[in-house]
Amino acid sequence: MLKSGFSLVEMVVAMAIMVTMTAAIFELMNPAYGMFQAQPDASDLQQRVRVSADAIFKDLVSAGAGTGGRFPGVMPFRRGADAPDPPGTFFDDRVSVLSMPSFAARTTVRIATGGNAVLVNDSPTCPSSNPLCGFATGELAVIFDESGAYDTFRVTDIGKNPSVLVHAGSMLSKSYAAGAVVAAVVAATYSLQNDPATGLAQLMKYDGNRTDLPLVDDVAGLRFEWFGATGSLGRALLTDGPWLPDSASPARYDADLLLVRRIRVSLHVRPERQFLRAPLLDQKISFDVTPRNLGVGP
């Protein structure tokens, strides 16, 4: 009588066939799995490119608003209260921007000052109970005159009768005469910084006052190129003088910065996941910004 069932040889052959087929199925699924992993990273990469480009464009296009061309609206160095770059320096991987929106508080110096308090005139648009209604403690302000001199400072206190703006801890570079302009200002500095925890580069945004935070991670490259009405403005031209307001001022800058009319921005952003980091997957973009307020006179 024959017995039903499988022999040992038949079972071994069947298991071998099953293992082979299973391996083949997983081999076919592996690219799809990698695609599912890569797709979110591709979207994240595009988003980080957009965030970087939009933020830089928004600040650059407003550069110099309200200044009347009396001082530069864009500078190739870090400008602000914390860790500023030395005057007269040039870096192609950072830019500082200053602008005064149309709604920004604005007044003039009443009595010449060079200390920690600026005695100013009351604003005609403010009530007598609050003659400097547009200014607020903690915000950034700028003071400038016709000589090309300017200083930014953090408002630490506001006094009335007489109206005064106090900026303890931030000395002005000169004594500004009566009539110099004082206004609330918006500042931004963009630069790259390596994160010590991860070793990755981050796009940083500093507001020229107290906030210096990473904006976007994994930005491998950032470069700014400078152009005037007639062509390129390189490092040599923007660091050789003549100096404003003069060569001895601690806040001096090259007068050729007033000739800047266009800035080219180049960004290099990498995927977040290590296994996706290949030159073909990186995103590199370049765009030009022509700030509408540069070259506008008083």
Secondary structure by P-SEA (a helix, b strand, c coil): cccccccaaaaaaaaaaaaaaaaaaaaaaaaaaaaaaaaaaaaaaaaaaaaaaaaaaaaaaacccccccccccccccccccccccccccccccbbbbbbbccccbbbbbcccccccccccccccccccccccccccccbbbbbccccccbbbbbbcccccccbbbbbccccccccccccbbbbbbbbbbbbcccccccccccccccccccbbbbccccccbbbbbbbccccccccccccccccccccccccccccccccccbbbbbbbbbbccccccccccbbbbbbccccccccccc
